[in-house]
Amino acid sequence: MAAGLISKVCNLSTGKDDYEAFHGQLTNALQKAEFFSKSLLKRVDLDPHAFGEVMAALTMPEEPEAAAGKAREEAIQRGYKGAAESALGIARECLGVLSVAETLLGKSNPNALSELAVASLQAYAGLEGAIMSLEMNFPALKDEKLVASDAAEGRTLLEKGRDIKNSIRKYVSERIG
């Protein structure tokens, strides 16, 4: 939804004399927004499949034999790693949407400022939700290096996203009164 609002802002600004100097940037932002819109829809559809691998592994019989028990545990860990990577991918793309929105500040139709503000709020909510999903996988993951790396990246994504969201909010608030 956030990427769709950014596309709307670009479309309301492209071809207008006041924004002709920004035509290239608006076109680039529109292409990125359309990419993120499609990609995020696909990722959100695939995310349940990633966790489905965990559920499938959990239904494997618990065998007392070492080889069978190890196969089950490996399948569970692959599933949780896949679910974590899926959530992290969504978070990265939500940050991408925020970054695109930020590039439009001062370069797009001021009548569409509220759309930029709402897009940033939606993208940040998506980012927060994806990080929450990521963190839900940590207790089950046995790869401590992966957990530490993913947790650090999650914190960085949230911090960058929060900064961009706040920057957009401040910019819009200053212009609408």
RAZIPE-V88639 format. One record per run of one state. SS is the DSSP state (helix for helix, strand for strand, loop for the rest). FROM is the first residue (numbers start at 1). TO is the last residue. If there is no record, write none. Layout:
# RAZIPE-V88639
SS:FROM:TO, SS:FROM:TO
This chain:
# RAZIPE-V88639
loop:1:1, helix:2:13, loop:14:16, helix:17:58, loop:59:65, helix:66:103, loop:104:109, helix:110:138, loop:139:143, helix:144:176, loop:177:177
